[in-house]
Amino acid sequence: MYTSLDRIDIVTKNKETGREGYVLTDHREPAEISAERELSILYALTRVTAAKVMGAREGGADVTYVCAAAPPDFLREAVASAGASLTVGVQASTPPHPTRAVGELADAAFRGLARRVAEREGVAVDAALLQRLEDATLHSPPQKDEDEPAFWARTLELAAVCGELLRTKTGGQWTESTDMNGLFPFAFTAGNATINVADKAHRFMDQGESQRPAQLLLMADDLDRTEEGQLMVNLKPGDFPRERGVCRDLLEGSGPVDARMPIVFLGRDQPNTFAYLSPDSPDIEKSFAEALANLARLDLEPVLHDIAGIQVHVVSDHFYASEKILDVAFMKRMQRRLGAELLAAAVPYKGVLLVTDQVVPPAIAGFAAAAAGLFGNSGGAPALSPVVFLVKDGKVVGHLETESKKPETQPQKQGFWSRLFGGH
């Protein structure tokens, strides 16, 4: 399927060299490809790049894009620019086609796609159009497993319209992405900022209201404020690209990089965004200390809840609630309040911290199950970690290795539990 952006159609292996080959198929007629020119370009760029990234991780692979009939020149160019060879039917690969850069092709395609969407809706490319697309998607979201072409088309339409609004605000443009962890090989660049608009649209399709692409328009208002805002720490999941800025592990010295372990990033708290501090910034240790001092000034009150018979203190309803696990003075106060030398804490998703003094079986297994359940069903909030951490003298000193199941009984406070598991 030509819209299978995150899958390889056929995997082959060269008998002589042992090198793998990835085959991407496109069974459309040339007229069908031309009818959705911009989408066809973006699909091809995404599919080929994703295949090449996968191949690089497996030691190298040759990527071939196979068309049922000779495709339009614009598709030939997209395939070649992304780094694949093109085959028509059972013929040998076609000669190389003159190419432009992936970023240049993506920029033109997104601009054209935004115009097409506006013409279809009979309106201008403006914030109202983006909201209309978002609302229509929330009301009747295309399902990937039922209508894959509609799912990916809507994803890229949202990205295209949002990108044009960002272009108007910032004067930026679409460029080739250097982040190999995302699906899409292009991002919107404005000044020194890189905004992963397509990935945001993808999360909106999967997670709904909390991931509206329109949120990125607020981020654009902060682009000229990189030196403004107080220093803060910000937890991100363990597979978040470390090259984004200054960072360290939540539990330092815990061994090899583990995607389950959150990363602590350093940056500036701005009205609409978090501006990551550049790795070449001076006085990083001093900046970390200042950020932790600013975190300590946040007065966030934990609320006691009974979760499946386990007494859990919950800090929530604040952007930096999860980060309070790093506030040594706060965690020491929790220890004194509970009369405990050792606490268990979890940060399953952004904006929530769970703490309990019930650190022996079977209670700790239930706590671990609750943390894992919230991590797996965060209700649209960014997931952080399923791990249960151990806190002593106010500091994270270790983590719990356990495999547990969700509690068999629901907690007494149904409303709170439903909100945690079902969204915000």
HELIX and SHEET records of a PDB file:
HELIX    1   1 PRO A   30  ALA A   35  1                                   6    
HELIX    2   2 ARG A   37  ARG A   57  1                                  21    
HELIX    3   3 ASP A   73  ALA A   82  1                                  10    
HELIX    4   4 VAL A  102  GLU A  121  1                                  20    
HELIX    5   5 ALA A  127  HIS A  139  1                                  13    
HELIX    6   6 GLU A  148  THR A  170  1                                  23    
HELIX    7   7 VAL A  197  GLN A  207  1                                  11    
HELIX    8   8 GLU A  209  GLN A  211  5                                   3    
HELIX    9   9 GLN A  215  ALA A  220  1                                   6    
HELIX   10  10 ARG A  242  ARG A  244  5                                   3    
HELIX   11  11 ILE A  284  ALA A  296  1                                  13    
HELIX   12  12 SER A  322  LEU A  326  5                                   5    
HELIX   13  13 VAL A  328  LEU A  338  1                                  11    
HELIX   14  14 ALA A  363  GLY A  376  1                                  14    
HELIX   15  15 GLN A  414  GLY A  422  1                                   9    
SHEET    1   A 4 ILE A  10  LYS A  13  0                                        
SHEET    2   A 4 GLU A  20  ASP A  26 -1                                        
SHEET    3   A 4 ALA A  61  CYS A  67  1                                        
SHEET    4   A 4 SER A  85  VAL A  88  1                                        
SHEET    1   B 3 GLN A 173  GLU A 176  0                                        
SHEET    2   B 3 PHE A 186  ALA A 190 -1                                        
SHEET    3   B 3 ALA A 193  ILE A 195 -1                                        
SHEET    1   C 3 LEU A 231  LYS A 236  0                                        
SHEET    2   C 3 ILE A 263  ASP A 269 -1                                        
SHEET    3   C 3 CYS A 247  ASP A 249 -1                                        
SHEET    1   D 3 LEU A 231  LYS A 236  0                                        
SHEET    2   D 3 ILE A 263  ASP A 269 -1                                        
SHEET    3   D 3 PHE A 274  TYR A 276 -1                                        
SHEET    1   E 6 VAL A 303  ILE A 307  0                                        
SHEET    2   E 6 ILE A 310  SER A 316 -1                                        
SHEET    3   E 6 VAL A 352  THR A 356 -1                                        
SHEET    4   E 6 LEU A 342  ALA A 346 -1                                        
SHEET    5   E 6 VAL A 388  LYS A 392 -1                                        
SHEET    6   E 6 LYS A 395  LEU A 400 -1                                        
END                                                                             
